[in-house]
Amino acid sequence: MDTVFSADGTTIAYEQQGSGPAVVLVGGAFMTRGDSAALASLLTERFTVITYDRRGRGDSGDNAVYDVQREVEDLNALIERAGGEAMVFGMSSGAVLALEATARGSAVTRLALYEPPFVTDASRPPLPADYVDHLEALVEQEAYGDAVAYFMTAAVGMPAEAVEGMRQAPFWTGMEAIARTLPYDGRVMGAGMSGRPLPADRWQSVKVPVLVGSGDAGAPHMLTGARELAALADNFALHIFPGQEHNIDPGILAPVLTGFFTTGEQA
């Protein structure tokens, strides 16, 4: 493990392995750098791969006042450490963070995304209008278990009784430890889970090749959102992974990423 300082002085923990052009992996909700280890190991023969703990998670620090721009600056610090430019892969809400960073001018040369969790139709309920406010209130009360449960029901869409059963599972404690960052992912998503179409102009400044991936065996709104995103611009292209759900097999994902990052081809 090594660390880098973000623009606001926050310490960001990361690991670097492999050799070749730099690729930074950006995790989604609940993910720390360890959750990207399997994918990273499959990319190291061709690339220098950087995995990191987003602020507030794992070994990274945090700041009392959150803003999406702070997370963009975290990614910028890692890209600077990697040599000044990098290719980026984002998973789930981390995909939206990576897309937003690229739109805001981060030195990303190629961008690959997997299932940004957009809700753009009526295939499932949208997030409540006060979703982030409610999450922040729970975190402020240190009701971390309730925050996890609210995320799993409102954002993921799991039945409440299933979530109650999860509270007894060994992994629940680990989820509670990261729960204070759940509002961050809510702010990254913005209105992207509102049930409305994606705004055509939000990411129009992204000019690099973008690969938008989705499985065809998971929640229907994931594939719908990926299709809508890929249709926004000619430099965005859709890649469907047959038989895959949100937790995609790294062994199936890695060859597609390798091809895209090596050649820039988007399908």
C-alpha positions in Angstrom: 0.0 0.0 0.0 1.1 3.6 -0.7 -0.7 6.9 -0.3 -1.1 10.2 -2.1 -2.5 13.5 -1.0 -5.6 14.9 -2.6 -6.0 18.6 -3.3 -7.7 19.2 0.1 -5.0 17.3 1.9 -6.9 14.1 2.4 -4.8 10.9 2.3 -5.8 8.4 -0.4 -4.6 4.9 0.0 -3.8 2.9 -3.1 -1.9 -0.1 -4.5 0.0 -0.3 -7.8 1.0 -3.4 -9.6 2.0 -4.6 -13.1 3.7 -2.6 -15.8 2.7 -0.8 -19.0 0.2 2.0 -19.5 -1.7 3.1 -16.4 -5.2 2.0 -15.6 -7.1 3.2 -12.5 -10.0 1.1 -11.1 -12.8 3.0 -9.5 -15.1 1.1 -7.2 -18.8 1.5 -6.5 -20.7 1.6 -3.2 -19.2 -0.5 -0.4 -16.1 -1.3 -2.5 -12.6 -0.9 -1.2 -9.4 -1.6 -3.2 -9.4 -5.2 -2.1 -12.7 -5.8 -4.0 -10.9 -4.9 -7.3 -8.0 -7.2 -6.6 -9.1 -10.1 -8.8 -9.7 -7.9 -11.8 -6.5 -6.0 -11.2 -4.5 -9.2 -11.2 -5.9 -10.1 -14.6 -4.8 -6.8 -16.1 -1.3 -6.6 -14.7 0.4 -8.4 -17.6 -0.4 -5.5 -19.9 -0.9 -2.5 -17.6 0.2 -0.7 -14.5 -3.0 -1.1 -12.5 -3.9 1.2 -9.6 -6.6 0.2 -7.1 -7.6 2.6 -4.3 -9.8 3.2 -1.4 -12.2 6.0 -2.2 -12.3 8.7 0.6 -13.9 7.6 3.8 -13.2 3.9 3.1 -10.5 1.4 4.1 -7.1 3.1 4.7 -8.1 6.5 3.0 -8.9 9.6 5.0 -11.8 11.9 4.6 -13.0 15.5 5.0 -15.9 16.7 7.1 -17.5 18.4 4.1 -18.2 16.2 1.1 -18.4 17.3 -2.5 -18.2 15.2 -5.6 -15.4 17.5 -6.8 -13.3 16.2 -3.9 -13.6 12.7 -5.3 -12.7 14.0 -8.7 -9.6 15.5 -7.2 -8.7 12.2 -5.5 -8.7 10.5 -8.9 -6.7 13.4 -10.3 -4.0 12.8 -7.6 -3.8 9.2 -8.5 -3.6 10.0 -12.2 -0.8 12.5 -11.5 1.1 9.8 -9.5 0.6 7.4 -12.4 2.4 9.8 -14.8 -0.1 12.5 -15.7 -2.7 10.6 -17.6 -4.4 7.2 -17.3 -7.1 5.0 -18.6 -9.9 4.4 -16.1 -12.4 1.7 -15.4 -15.4 2.5 -13.2 -17.8 0.0 -11.6 -21.4 0.8 -10.7 -21.6 4.2 -9.0 -17.8 4.3 -9.5 -18.6 4.3 -13.2 -20.6 7.5 -12.8 -17.8 9.1 -10.7 -15.3 8.2 -13.4 -17.5 9.6 -16.1 -18.1 12.8 -14.1 -14.3 13.2 -13.5 -13.6 12.8 -17.3 -16.3 15.4 -18.0 -14.7 17.8 -15.5 -11.3 17.5 -17.2 -9.5 14.7 -15.6 -6.6 13.4 -17.7 -8.4 10.2 -18.8 -7.4 8.8 -22.2 -9.9 5.9 -22.4 -12.8 5.2 -20.2 -14.6 1.9 -19.5 -17.7 1.6 -17.4 -19.7 -1.3 -16.1 -23.4 -1.0 -15.2 -23.7 2.6 -13.9 -26.9 2.1 -11.8 -29.1 4.5 -13.7 -32.9 4.3 -13.3 -34.3 5.9 -16.4 -37.6 4.1 -16.8 -40.5 2.5 -14.9 -38.9 -1.0 -14.7 -38.3 -0.3 -11.0 -39.1 2.4 -8.5 -36.9 5.5 -8.6 -35.1 6.8 -5.6 -37.1 8.8 -3.1 -36.6 12.5 -3.6 -35.1 12.8 -0.1 -32.9 9.7 -0.5 -29.6 11.4 0.2 -31.0 13.6 3.0 -32.4 10.6 4.7 -29.1 8.7 4.4 -27.2 11.6 5.7 -29.5 11.9 8.7 -29.0 8.2 9.5 -25.2 8.6 9.3 -25.2 11.7 11.5 -27.1 9.6 14.1 -24.5 6.9 13.7 -27.3 4.5 12.7 -25.0 2.7 10.3 -26.9 -0.5 10.1 -30.1 1.4 9.3 -28.2 3.3 6.6 -27.1 0.0 5.0 -30.6 -1.3 5.2 -32.0 1.8 3.6 -29.5 1.7 0.8 -30.2 -2.0 0.1 -34.0 -1.4 0.0 -34.3 2.0 -1.6 -31.3 2.0 -4.0 -30.7 -1.7 -4.7 -34.3 -2.7 -4.5 -34.1 -5.7 -2.2 -37.1 -6.7 -0.1 -37.0 -5.4 3.4 -37.4 -8.9 4.9 -34.3 -10.1 2.9 -32.3 -7.2 4.2 -33.3 -8.0 7.8 -32.0 -11.5 7.3 -28.7 -10.1 6.0 -28.1 -8.2 9.3 -27.0 -11.5 10.9 -24.5 -12.3 8.2 -20.7 -12.0 8.9 -20.3 -9.4 6.1 -22.8 -7.0 7.6 -20.2 -5.5 10.0 -18.0 -4.6 7.1 -20.9 -2.9 5.3 -21.6 -0.9 8.4 -18.0 0.3 8.5 -18.4 1.9 5.1 -22.0 3.1 5.5 -21.0 6.7 6.2 -19.9 7.0 2.6 -23.2 5.9 1.1 -24.5 9.5 0.8 -21.4 10.1 -1.3 -22.5 7.6 -3.9 -26.0 9.2 -3.8 -24.5 12.6 -4.6 -22.4 11.1 -7.4 -25.5 9.6 -9.0 -27.4 12.9 -8.7 -30.7 12.6 -10.6 -29.5 9.5 -12.4 -31.9 7.2 -10.5 -34.9 9.4 -10.7 -36.7 7.4 -13.4 -36.2 10.1 -15.9 -34.1 9.9 -19.1 -30.5 10.8 -18.8 -29.7 14.5 -19.5 -28.2 14.7 -23.0 -25.7 17.5 -22.1 -24.3 16.3 -18.7 -21.3 14.5 -20.2 -21.1 16.2 -23.6 -17.5 17.4 -22.7 -16.3 13.7 -22.7 -14.5 13.3 -26.0 -12.3 10.2 -25.3 -13.4 6.7 -26.3 -16.0 5.3 -23.8 -17.0 1.7 -23.5 -20.3 1.2 -21.6 -20.7 -2.4 -20.4 -23.7 -4.2 -19.0 -24.8 -7.8 -18.4 -28.0 -9.1 -19.9 -29.0 -11.4 -17.0 -29.4 -8.8 -14.2 -31.8 -6.1 -13.3 -33.5 -4.8 -16.5 -32.9 -1.1 -15.6 -29.1 -1.6 -15.6 -29.1 -2.6 -19.3 -31.6 0.1 -20.2 -29.5 2.8 -18.5 -26.3 1.5 -20.2 -28.1 1.6 -23.6 -29.2 5.2 -23.0 -25.8 6.3 -21.9 -24.1 4.6 -24.9 -26.5 6.4 -27.2 -25.6 9.9 -26.0 -22.6 10.3 -28.3 -20.7 8.7 -31.1 -17.6 8.1 -28.9 -19.7 6.0 -26.5 -20.3 2.4 -27.4 -22.2 -0.4 -25.7 -20.8 -3.9 -24.9 -23.3 -6.5 -23.6 -21.9 -9.4 -21.6 -24.1 -12.4 -22.1 -25.2 -14.2 -18.9 -23.7 -11.6 -16.6 -25.3 -9.7 -13.7 -24.1 -6.7 -11.7 -21.4 -8.8 -10.0 -19.6 -9.6 -13.3 -17.0 -12.4 -13.5 -13.6 -10.7 -13.6 -12.4 -13.4 -16.0 -15.1 -12.4 -18.5 -14.6 -8.6 -18.0 -10.8 -8.5 -18.1 -10.3 -9.6 -21.8 -12.8 -7.0 -23.0 -11.1 -4.3 -21.0 -7.7 -5.4 -22.2 -8.8 -5.2 -25.8 -10.4 -1.8 -25.3 -7.5 -0.3 -23.4 -5.0 -1.7 -25.9 -6.6 -0.7 -29.2 -9.3 1.8 -28.2 -11.9 -0.2 -30.1 -15.3 0.1 -28.4 -16.9 -3.2 -29.2 
